[in-house]
């Protein structure tokens, strides 16, 4: 891995960074007296005994250890509302975007849970949250005990100040904050809005390439890890955590972002989606949408993902004699789709930036009637699919909508109508 001006680069290996020269101990992880009077602390993202290539941990050298805070007490939050007995539905669903916030709302205050499944206690499944904030987190910090957070912005710029350093995040980029890592979000635009996939399962990793070979899709060198940065602040601060689908808060007299140096392979990172190397057909028909997978969280079954993060970026369409939009299909995975920018080629109306759609396991879906008719009658020449960036949180478990998803007024009650005008073209006398 190599350095650039703002980030360390690369995926998977052990890296190190220090904000003060020689803050990292030499030759051992936990010396009796660490440099600068720092405290050594290990953050483990996997069981200690996992195989070496799957073992996730980092050593942090901090001004005060993480344990220095008051007892946690429950923190009511209407947006983090996961019912104990929710029910998945076979209906195709689609939502409008969150409106701009009324009043001053920071990143954590703005969270609204849309979908969920599985259990953080069982390390399976996840949740889909939305955020729409307009102020920075000034006196509060957050970490997720339930899972890692994949943040997908579609409006506004922000800075995520983590224990490992700072990540600048804009639309068309993603950031992943591992389970347990403390952070604070600063708004750099009047509004910051986006999607979050909370992954309860195994941490996201790069998918195997199989027959694709050694290159393609997301390139390991394009993942960016923050340099060490710290703040030495005293005052009245609040530490918030999500544990077993509830929020809790504790008081602190110092900033938890006090890590002066660190080393390891359990770190936050960001990835520019524009760097994704799209694979597609150059003859006819479609490759399976798995070729668009950026990150995958494996399940306990080989070849089946707990959650896949998939994108549909700009790309050339050259397939001959082929229905080019995403074909009509039913499948065993459950798909939540969102739109980061532009227009999605299978739904030119109704599916908008910041909105989303849900097609659960075996629920049929595909292009709307207008797109279908155009695709059947199109004169096929090579064409650039431009002005588009959609994504999918695809899960082996059905997504369960929350009460907010069903009753907030964002659910489009006429979504099913986008297919009602598909024509019957059957002709038993067809001669070819």
C-alpha positions as CSV (number, residue, x, y, z in Angstrom):
1,X,0.0,0.0,0.0
2,X,1.2,3.5,-0.8
3,X,0.4,7.0,0.5
4,X,-1.1,9.9,-1.3
5,X,-1.8,13.4,0.0
6,X,-5.1,12.5,1.8
7,X,-5.4,8.8,2.1
8,X,-3.7,5.4,2.3
9,X,-4.6,3.2,-0.6
10,X,-5.4,-0.5,-1.1
11,X,-7.5,-3.3,0.2
12,X,-7.1,-6.1,2.7
13,X,-3.5,-5.8,4.0
14,X,-2.3,-4.4,7.3
15,X,-1.6,-0.7,7.1
16,X,-0.3,1.9,9.6
17,X,-0.5,5.6,10.1
18,X,0.6,8.2,12.7
19,X,-0.3,11.8,13.3
20,X,2.8,12.4,15.3
21,X,6.2,11.1,14.4
22,X,7.2,7.9,16.2
23,X,3.8,7.5,17.9
24,X,3.7,3.8,16.8
25,X,5.6,1.5,19.2
26,X,8.5,-0.3,17.7
27,X,8.5,-4.1,17.7
28,X,5.5,-4.7,19.9
29,X,1.8,-3.8,20.2
30,X,1.3,-3.0,23.9
31,X,4.5,-1.7,25.5
32,X,4.6,-1.0,29.2
33,X,4.9,2.7,28.3
34,X,3.7,3.7,24.8
35,X,5.2,6.8,23.1
36,X,3.8,10.2,24.1
37,X,2.1,8.7,27.1
38,X,-0.6,7.1,24.9
39,X,-2.7,4.0,25.8
40,X,-2.6,0.9,23.6
41,X,-6.0,-0.5,22.7
42,X,-7.0,-3.3,20.3
43,X,-10.2,-3.1,18.2
44,X,-11.2,-6.6,16.9
45,X,-13.7,-7.0,14.1
46,X,-13.6,-10.8,14.1
47,X,-13.1,-13.6,16.6
48,X,-9.5,-13.8,17.8
49,X,-9.1,-17.3,16.4
50,X,-10.2,-16.8,12.8
51,X,-7.7,-17.8,10.2
52,X,-4.9,-15.2,9.7
53,X,-6.3,-14.1,6.3
54,X,-9.7,-13.5,7.8
55,X,-8.6,-12.0,11.1
56,X,-9.7,-8.4,11.4
57,X,-8.1,-6.2,14.1
58,X,-6.3,-2.9,14.5
59,X,-4.2,-1.4,17.3
60,X,-5.0,2.1,18.4
61,X,-2.8,4.4,20.3
62,X,-4.9,7.0,22.0
63,X,-4.9,9.8,24.6
64,X,-7.5,8.1,26.7
65,X,-8.9,4.5,26.3
66,X,-12.4,4.0,25.0
67,X,-13.7,2.8,28.3
68,X,-13.6,6.3,29.8
69,X,-17.3,7.4,29.8
70,X,-20.4,7.2,32.0
71,X,-22.9,4.4,32.0
72,X,-25.1,4.1,29.0
73,X,-28.8,5.0,29.3
74,X,-31.5,4.5,26.6
75,X,-31.8,7.2,24.0
76,X,-35.3,7.5,22.4
77,X,-35.2,7.8,18.6
78,X,-38.4,7.5,16.6
79,X,-36.6,6.9,13.4
80,X,-34.8,3.7,14.6
81,X,-37.9,1.7,15.0
82,X,-37.7,-2.0,14.2
83,X,-40.8,-3.9,15.3
84,X,-40.3,-7.2,17.0
85,X,-42.7,-9.1,14.7
86,X,-42.5,-7.4,11.3
87,X,-43.7,-9.1,8.2
88,X,-42.1,-9.3,4.7
89,X,-44.4,-8.7,1.8
90,X,-44.6,-10.0,-1.8
91,X,-45.8,-6.7,-3.1
92,X,-43.5,-4.6,-5.3
93,X,-43.0,-1.3,-3.6
94,X,-41.5,2.1,-4.4
95,X,-40.8,5.2,-2.4
96,X,-40.2,8.9,-2.9
97,X,-37.2,10.5,-1.4
98,X,-37.0,11.9,2.2
99,X,-38.1,15.6,2.3
100,X,-35.6,18.2,3.4
101,X,-35.5,18.3,7.2
102,X,-37.6,20.8,9.2
103,X,-35.5,22.5,11.9
104,X,-31.9,21.6,12.7
105,X,-31.2,17.9,12.4
106,X,-27.8,16.1,12.4
107,X,-26.8,12.8,10.8
108,X,-27.9,10.5,13.7
109,X,-31.0,12.5,14.5
110,X,-32.2,12.3,10.9
111,X,-32.0,8.5,10.6
112,X,-35.1,6.7,9.4
113,X,-35.2,2.9,9.2
114,X,-37.0,1.8,6.0
115,X,-36.3,-2.0,5.8
116,X,-34.8,-4.7,8.0
117,X,-34.3,-8.4,8.4
118,X,-32.3,-10.9,10.3
119,X,-30.8,-10.1,13.7
120,X,-27.7,-8.4,14.9
121,X,-27.6,-11.0,17.7
122,X,-27.3,-13.8,15.1
123,X,-24.9,-11.8,12.9
124,X,-27.3,-12.2,9.9
125,X,-29.2,-9.8,7.6
126,X,-29.2,-6.1,8.0
127,X,-31.2,-2.9,7.7
128,X,-31.7,0.0,5.2
129,X,-31.8,3.5,6.7
130,X,-32.2,6.9,5.1
131,X,-30.7,10.2,6.3
132,X,-31.4,13.8,5.5
133,X,-29.5,16.2,7.8
134,X,-28.6,19.9,7.7
135,X,-26.2,20.5,10.6
136,X,-23.0,18.9,11.9
137,X,-22.6,16.6,14.9
138,X,-20.9,19.1,17.2
139,X,-21.1,17.5,20.6
140,X,-22.1,13.9,19.8
141,X,-20.3,10.9,18.5
142,X,-21.6,7.5,17.3
143,X,-20.6,3.9,16.9
144,X,-22.7,0.9,15.8
145,X,-22.5,-2.2,17.9
146,X,-24.9,-4.1,15.6
147,X,-23.1,-4.0,12.3
148,X,-21.0,-2.0,9.8
149,X,-22.4,0.9,8.0
150,X,-22.2,1.3,4.2
151,X,-23.0,5.0,3.5
152,X,-24.3,6.0,0.0
153,X,-24.8,9.8,-0.4
154,X,-26.9,11.2,-3.2
155,X,-26.9,14.9,-2.2
156,X,-24.4,17.2,-0.4
157,X,-20.8,16.8,0.8
158,X,-19.8,15.7,4.3
159,X,-16.8,14.8,6.3
160,X,-16.7,11.7,8.5
161,X,-14.2,12.1,11.3
162,X,-13.4,8.6,12.5
163,X,-11.0,7.3,15.2
164,X,-8.7,6.4,12.3
165,X,-8.9,9.8,10.6
166,X,-11.1,11.9,8.3
167,X,-13.0,10.8,5.2
168,X,-14.4,13.4,2.8
169,X,-17.6,12.0,1.2
170,X,-19.6,13.2,-1.8
171,X,-22.2,11.7,-4.1
172,X,-20.9,8.9,-6.4
173,X,-18.6,7.8,-3.5
174,X,-19.3,5.4,-0.7
175,X,-17.9,5.0,2.8
176,X,-17.8,2.0,5.0
177,X,-17.5,2.4,8.8
178,X,-16.8,-0.9,10.5
179,X,-18.7,-2.2,13.5
180,X,-17.6,-0.5,16.7
181,X,-15.6,2.4,15.1
182,X,-16.6,5.8,16.6
183,X,-17.2,8.7,14.3
184,X,-18.8,12.1,13.8
185,X,-20.4,13.5,10.7
186,X,-19.8,17.2,9.7
187,X,-22.1,18.7,7.0
188,X,-20.3,20.6,4.3
189,X,-23.4,21.4,2.3
190,X,-26.8,22.9,3.3
191,X,-28.3,19.4,3.1
192,X,-26.7,16.0,3.2
193,X,-28.9,13.1,2.1
194,X,-28.3,9.5,1.4
195,X,-28.9,5.8,2.0
196,X,-27.3,3.5,4.6
197,X,-27.0,-0.3,4.5
198,X,-26.3,-1.6,8.0
199,X,-24.7,-5.1,7.6
200,X,-25.2,-7.4,10.6
201,X,-23.3,-10.3,8.9
202,X,-19.7,-10.9,7.9
203,X,-17.9,-7.6,7.0
204,X,-18.0,-6.5,3.4
205,X,-15.3,-7.8,1.2
206,X,-14.4,-7.8,-2.5
207,X,-16.1,-10.6,-4.5
208,X,-14.1,-13.4,-6.0
209,X,-13.7,-12.8,-9.7
210,X,-13.8,-16.5,-10.9
211,X,-13.8,-16.8,-14.6
212,X,-13.4,-13.0,-15.0
213,X,-9.8,-13.5,-14.0
214,X,-7.5,-11.3,-12.0
215,X,-8.8,-7.9,-13.1
216,X,-12.1,-6.2,-13.2
217,X,-15.0,-4.8,-11.1
218,X,-13.7,-2.9,-8.0
219,X,-9.9,-2.6,-8.0
220,X,-8.3,-3.1,-4.6
221,X,-5.9,-0.2,-5.1
222,X,-8.8,2.3,-5.5
223,X,-10.0,1.9,-1.9
224,X,-9.0,4.8,0.3
225,X,-8.2,4.6,4.0
226,X,-7.8,7.8,6.1
227,X,-4.5,8.9,7.6
228,X,-4.3,9.2,11.3
229,X,-5.8,12.4,12.7
230,X,-6.9,13.3,16.3
231,X,-8.4,16.0,18.3
232,X,-7.5,16.8,21.9
233,X,-10.7,18.3,23.2
234,X,-12.3,18.5,26.6
235,X,-15.9,19.4,27.3
236,X,-19.4,17.9,27.6
237,X,-19.9,15.3,24.9
238,X,-22.4,12.5,24.2
239,X,-21.4,9.1,23.0
240,X,-24.2,7.3,21.2
241,X,-24.3,3.6,20.2
242,X,-26.8,1.3,18.5
243,X,-27.1,-2.0,20.3
244,X,-29.6,-4.7,19.5
245,X,-31.7,-2.2,17.5
246,X,-31.9,0.4,20.3
247,X,-29.9,3.6,20.8
248,X,-28.0,4.3,24.0
249,X,-26.1,7.3,25.2
250,X,-23.3,8.0,27.6
251,X,-21.6,11.2,28.8
252,X,-17.9,11.9,28.1
253,X,-15.6,14.7,29.2
254,X,-13.3,14.3,26.1
255,X,-13.5,13.6,22.4
256,X,-13.3,9.9,21.6
257,X,-11.5,10.9,18.3
258,X,-8.2,10.9,20.2
259,X,-6.3,8.2,18.3
260,X,-2.8,9.5,17.5
261,X,-1.6,6.4,15.7
262,X,-2.8,3.1,14.5
263,X,-2.0,-0.1,12.6
264,X,-4.0,-3.1,11.4
265,X,-6.5,-4.2,8.8
266,X,-9.8,-3.3,10.4
267,X,-10.3,0.3,9.2
268,X,-12.9,2.6,7.7
269,X,-12.6,3.3,4.0
270,X,-14.1,5.0,1.0
271,X,-14.4,4.1,-2.6
272,X,-15.2,6.3,-5.7
273,X,-17.8,4.4,-7.7
274,X,-16.6,6.0,-10.9
275,X,-13.5,3.7,-10.6
276,X,-15.6,0.6,-11.0
277,X,-14.6,-1.4,-14.0
278,X,-17.9,-2.5,-15.5
279,X,-18.1,-5.9,-17.2
280,X,-20.7,-6.5,-19.9
281,X,-21.6,-8.6,-22.9
282,X,-20.1,-7.8,-26.3
283,X,-22.3,-10.2,-28.3
284,X,-25.9,-10.9,-27.2
285,X,-28.1,-11.4,-24.2
286,X,-27.2,-10.3,-20.6
287,X,-24.6,-11.3,-18.1
288,X,-26.1,-11.9,-14.6
289,X,-26.3,-8.8,-12.5
290,X,-23.7,-10.3,-10.2
291,X,-21.1,-8.8,-12.5
292,X,-22.0,-5.4,-11.0
293,X,-21.1,-6.4,-7.4
294,X,-18.8,-3.9,-5.7
295,X,-18.8,-5.5,-2.2
296,X,-20.2,-8.6,-0.7
297,X,-21.0,-9.9,2.8
298,X,-20.8,-13.7,2.6
299,X,-23.3,-15.9,4.3
300,X,-22.8,-19.3,5.9
301,X,-23.6,-20.9,2.5
302,X,-21.0,-20.9,-0.3
303,X,-22.0,-18.7,-3.2
304,X,-24.9,-17.0,-1.4
305,X,-24.4,-13.5,0.0
306,X,-25.8,-12.2,3.2
307,X,-25.8,-8.8,1.4
308,X,-24.4,-7.7,-1.9
309,X,-23.8,-4.0,-2.8
310,X,-24.3,-3.7,-6.6
311,X,-24.1,-0.7,-8.8
312,X,-25.5,0.1,-12.3
313,X,-23.1,2.8,-13.7
314,X,-22.6,4.4,-17.0
315,X,-21.7,1.8,-19.6
316,X,-21.8,0.9,-23.3
317,X,-24.7,-1.2,-24.6
318,X,-23.7,-3.2,-27.6
319,X,-25.6,-6.5,-27.4
320,X,-27.2,-7.5,-30.7
321,X,-30.6,-9.1,-31.2
322,X,-31.2,-8.5,-27.5
323,X,-33.8,-6.9,-25.2
324,X,-31.3,-4.5,-23.7
325,X,-33.0,-3.2,-20.5
326,X,-32.9,-5.5,-17.4
327,X,-35.0,-8.5,-18.4
328,X,-38.1,-9.5,-16.5
329,X,-37.1,-11.8,-13.7
330,X,-37.9,-13.5,-10.4
331,X,-35.2,-14.7,-8.1
332,X,-34.4,-15.9,-4.6
333,X,-32.6,-12.7,-3.5
334,X,-34.5,-9.7,-2.2
335,X,-33.6,-6.4,-3.9
336,X,-33.8,-2.9,-2.6
337,X,-32.7,-0.4,-5.3
338,X,-31.9,3.3,-5.0
339,X,-30.8,6.0,-7.4
340,X,-27.8,8.2,-6.8
341,X,-27.9,10.3,-9.9
342,X,-29.5,10.5,-13.4
343,X,-32.1,8.1,-14.7
344,X,-32.4,4.3,-14.3
345,X,-32.7,2.7,-17.7
346,X,-35.5,0.3,-16.7
347,X,-37.7,2.9,-15.0
348,X,-37.6,6.3,-16.7
349,X,-40.4,7.8,-14.6
350,X,-41.3,7.5,-10.9
351,X,-37.9,6.1,-9.8
352,X,-36.0,9.3,-8.8
353,X,-32.8,10.3,-7.1
354,X,-33.2,9.5,-3.4
355,X,-36.1,7.2,-3.9
356,X,-36.1,3.4,-3.7
357,X,-37.9,0.3,-4.7
358,X,-38.3,-3.2,-3.2
359,X,-38.7,-6.5,-5.0
360,X,-38.6,-9.3,-2.4
361,X,-37.8,-12.9,-3.0
362,X,-39.7,-14.3,-6.1
363,X,-41.6,-11.0,-6.6
364,X,-41.6,-10.4,-10.3
365,X,-40.1,-7.2,-11.7
366,X,-38.6,-5.6,-14.8
367,X,-38.9,-2.6,-17.0
368,X,-42.1,-0.5,-17.1
369,X,-44.5,-0.7,-20.1
370,X,-43.0,2.4,-21.9
371,X,-39.4,1.2,-21.6
372,X,-40.4,-2.4,-22.6
373,X,-42.1,-1.2,-25.8
374,X,-39.2,1.1,-26.7
375,X,-36.7,-1.7,-26.2
376,X,-38.6,-4.2,-28.4
377,X,-38.9,-1.7,-31.3
378,X,-35.5,-0.1,-30.9
379,X,-33.0,0.0,-33.8
380,X,-30.0,-1.6,-32.0
381,X,-26.7,0.2,-32.5
382,X,-23.9,0.7,-30.0
383,X,-25.1,3.3,-27.4
384,X,-23.7,4.8,-24.3
385,X,-25.9,4.3,-21.2
386,X,-25.0,7.7,-19.6
387,X,-26.3,10.0,-16.9
388,X,-27.1,7.1,-14.6
389,X,-25.9,5.6,-11.3
390,X,-28.2,3.2,-9.5
391,X,-27.4,0.7,-6.8
392,X,-28.9,-2.3,-5.1
393,X,-28.7,-3.8,-1.6
394,X,-29.4,-7.4,-2.4
395,X,-30.0,-9.8,0.5
396,X,-30.6,-13.6,0.9
397,X,-33.3,-12.7,3.4
398,X,-36.6,-10.9,2.5
399,X,-36.6,-7.2,3.5
400,X,-39.3,-6.3,6.0
401,X,-40.8,-2.7,5.7
402,X,-41.1,-0.6,8.9
403,X,-44.2,1.3,9.9
404,X,-42.4,4.4,8.5
405,X,-42.0,2.7,5.2
406,X,-45.7,1.9,5.0
407,X,-47.3,5.0,6.6
408,X,-45.0,8.0,6.1
409,X,-46.6,9.0,2.9
410,X,-43.4,8.3,0.8
411,X,-44.8,4.9,-0.5
412,X,-46.1,5.2,-4.0
413,X,-49.4,3.4,-4.0
414,X,-49.5,3.3,-7.9
415,X,-46.2,1.6,-8.5
416,X,-47.9,-1.5,-9.7
417,X,-49.5,0.5,-12.5
418,X,-46.2,0.9,-14.3
419,X,-46.7,-2.6,-15.7
420,X,-50.4,-2.5,-16.4
421,X,-50.1,-1.3,-20.0
422,X,-47.7,-4.0,-21.1
423,X,-49.3,-5.3,-24.3
424,X,-50.2,-8.9,-25.3
425,X,-48.3,-9.4,-28.6
426,X,-48.9,-13.2,-28.9
427,X,-49.5,-14.4,-32.4
428,X,-49.9,-18.1,-32.9
429,X,-49.5,-17.6,-36.7
430,X,-46.1,-16.0,-36.3
431,X,-43.7,-17.0,-39.2
432,X,-40.4,-15.5,-37.8
